[in-house]
Amino acid sequence: MLGFVGVMLALTQAAWAPDIISGLIILNSNMVEEGDILQITHEGKKIHASVYKTKMMHTELLDISNNHRMMIKNTQLRALFLQNLSKFASAKGLREKLTFNIGYDVSPKDVGSFFEKVETLLQAEYDEYYESQHPIEVVIDDIGDHAVQWVVFFYTKEIKQLLKTRQ
């Protein structure tokens, strides 16, 4: 009986061994831990997910934008381009950006005053969602045929509220 089990394990190792090895790497690297918020890029689409559980063969994720669970094989998770938003490198927090296309008929002065008003409202009502001691930065990123692309940078440490902060 033990010989039969040994032969079955040897013949099927290509199916289960890579996931177990990847699971051990994920668990021991501390790069992805339970509760972390990941930004996963898959087929050009960005998914924001919270790590629910990492097991030997797969990892369970909670898609925070669509509010559903996902399961991914550990080998596939390691092959994806992912960013762990919970492990930011700056003491200021995670530096995020929002991009806006604003027509050429709006002056840069008007754009600046608009975002100053937005920052004042943020400080008054949503101070806990971003690091208000670090002012937002408004810069031109690109110019197009019909609009100027403006980027607003801000810092946050409330990663679980990131989607709400962006809204």
C-alpha positions as CSV (number, residue, x, y, z in Angstrom):
1,M,0.0,0.0,0.0
2,L,2.8,2.4,0.9
3,G,4.5,1.6,-2.4
4,F,1.3,2.4,-4.3
5,V,1.0,5.8,-2.5
6,G,4.7,6.5,-3.2
7,V,4.3,5.8,-6.9
8,M,1.1,8.0,-7.1
9,L,2.9,10.9,-5.4
10,A,5.9,10.5,-7.7
11,L,3.8,10.4,-10.8
12,T,1.6,13.4,-9.8
13,Q,4.3,15.7,-8.3
14,A,4.3,18.0,-11.3
15,A,0.7,18.9,-10.5
16,W,1.1,19.7,-6.7
17,A,4.8,20.3,-6.0
18,P,5.1,23.7,-7.6
19,D,2.1,25.1,-5.7
20,I,3.4,23.8,-2.4
21,I,6.9,25.2,-3.0
22,S,5.4,28.5,-4.1
23,G,3.1,28.5,-1.0
24,L,6.1,27.9,1.3
25,I,8.0,30.8,-0.4
26,I,5.0,33.1,0.0
27,L,4.5,32.2,3.6
28,N,8.2,32.5,4.5
29,S,9.1,35.7,2.5
30,N,6.7,37.9,4.5
31,M,6.0,39.8,1.2
32,V,2.3,38.7,1.2
33,E,0.6,38.3,4.6
34,E,-3.0,37.9,5.7
35,G,-4.7,41.3,5.7
36,D,-2.4,42.9,3.2
37,I,-3.9,44.9,0.3
38,L,-2.5,43.9,-3.1
39,Q,-2.7,45.5,-6.5
40,I,-2.6,42.7,-9.0
41,T,-2.2,43.4,-12.7
42,H,-3.6,40.6,-14.8
43,E,-4.2,40.8,-18.5
44,G,-4.0,44.6,-18.3
45,K,-6.6,44.8,-15.6
46,K,-5.9,46.1,-12.1
47,I,-7.5,44.2,-9.2
48,H,-7.3,45.4,-5.6
49,A,-7.6,42.5,-3.2
50,S,-7.1,41.8,0.5
51,V,-5.2,38.6,1.3
52,Y,-7.6,36.4,3.3
53,K,-5.6,33.2,3.7
54,T,-2.5,31.7,2.2
55,K,-2.5,27.9,2.2
56,M,0.0,25.4,0.8
57,M,-1.7,25.0,-2.6
58,H,-3.6,28.3,-3.1
59,T,-4.2,31.8,-1.7
60,E,-7.7,33.2,-1.0
61,L,-8.2,36.9,-1.8
62,L,-11.1,39.3,-1.2
63,D,-11.7,41.6,-4.1
64,I,-12.3,44.9,-2.3
65,S,-13.8,46.7,-5.3
66,N,-16.3,44.0,-6.3
67,N,-16.7,42.4,-2.8
68,H,-16.2,38.8,-3.7
69,R,-13.7,36.1,-3.0
70,M,-11.0,34.8,-5.4
71,M,-8.8,31.8,-5.2
72,I,-5.5,31.6,-7.1
73,K,-2.9,28.9,-7.3
74,N,0.3,30.0,-5.5
75,T,2.4,29.4,-8.7
76,Q,0.1,31.8,-10.6
77,L,0.2,34.4,-7.8
78,R,4.0,34.4,-7.9
79,A,4.0,34.7,-11.6
80,L,1.7,37.8,-11.6
81,F,2.9,41.4,-11.3
82,L,1.7,42.4,-7.9
83,Q,2.2,45.3,-5.6
84,N,1.8,45.0,-1.9
85,L,0.2,48.4,-1.0
86,S,0.3,47.6,2.7
87,K,4.1,47.6,2.8
88,F,5.0,51.1,1.7
89,A,8.6,52.3,1.9
90,S,8.1,55.8,3.1
91,A,7.3,57.0,6.6
92,K,4.8,59.4,4.9
93,G,2.7,56.4,3.8
94,L,1.7,55.1,0.4
95,R,2.0,57.8,-2.4
96,E,-1.0,57.5,-4.6
97,K,-2.0,59.5,-7.7
98,L,-5.2,60.4,-9.4
99,T,-5.2,61.5,-13.0
100,F,-7.6,64.1,-14.5
101,N,-8.0,65.3,-18.1
102,I,-9.0,68.9,-18.0
103,G,-9.7,70.9,-21.1
104,Y,-7.4,73.7,-22.4
105,D,-10.1,76.2,-21.8
106,V,-9.4,76.0,-18.0
107,S,-6.5,78.0,-16.8
108,P,-3.7,76.4,-14.6
109,K,-4.6,79.0,-11.9
110,D,-8.2,77.8,-11.9
111,V,-7.0,74.2,-11.7
112,G,-4.8,75.0,-8.8
113,S,-7.5,76.9,-6.9
114,F,-9.9,74.0,-7.5
115,F,-7.6,71.5,-6.0
116,E,-6.8,73.8,-3.1
117,K,-10.6,73.8,-2.3
118,V,-10.7,70.1,-2.6
119,E,-7.8,69.7,-0.1
120,T,-9.6,72.0,2.3
121,L,-12.7,69.8,2.1
122,L,-10.6,66.7,2.5
123,Q,-9.0,68.1,5.7
124,A,-12.4,69.1,7.1
125,E,-14.3,65.9,6.4
126,Y,-12.0,63.0,5.4
127,D,-8.8,63.8,7.3
128,E,-8.5,60.1,8.5
129,Y,-8.2,58.8,4.9
130,Y,-5.1,60.6,3.9
131,E,-2.0,62.1,5.5
132,S,-3.1,65.7,5.7
133,Q,0.2,66.9,7.2
134,H,1.7,66.3,3.7
135,P,0.0,68.6,1.2
136,I,-1.3,67.2,-2.0
137,E,0.8,67.9,-5.1
138,V,-0.8,68.9,-8.4
139,V,1.3,68.7,-11.5
140,I,0.9,68.4,-15.3
141,D,1.7,64.9,-16.5
142,D,1.0,65.1,-20.2
143,I,-0.6,67.3,-22.9
144,G,-2.9,65.8,-25.4
145,D,-4.9,66.9,-28.4
146,H,-8.0,67.9,-26.4
147,A,-7.0,68.2,-22.8
148,V,-4.1,68.6,-20.3
149,Q,-3.5,65.6,-18.1
150,W,-3.1,66.7,-14.5
151,V,-1.9,64.4,-11.7
152,V,-2.8,64.8,-8.0
153,F,-0.4,63.0,-5.6
154,F,-1.4,62.3,-2.0
155,Y,-0.2,60.1,0.9
156,T,-2.2,57.6,2.8
157,K,-1.7,55.0,5.5
158,E,-5.3,53.8,5.5
159,I,-4.7,51.3,2.8
160,K,-8.0,49.4,3.5
161,Q,-9.8,52.7,2.7
162,L,-7.9,53.3,-0.5
163,L,-10.8,53.0,-2.9
164,K,-12.9,55.3,-0.7
165,T,-10.1,57.8,-0.6
166,R,-9.8,57.8,-4.4
167,Q,-13.5,58.4,-4.7
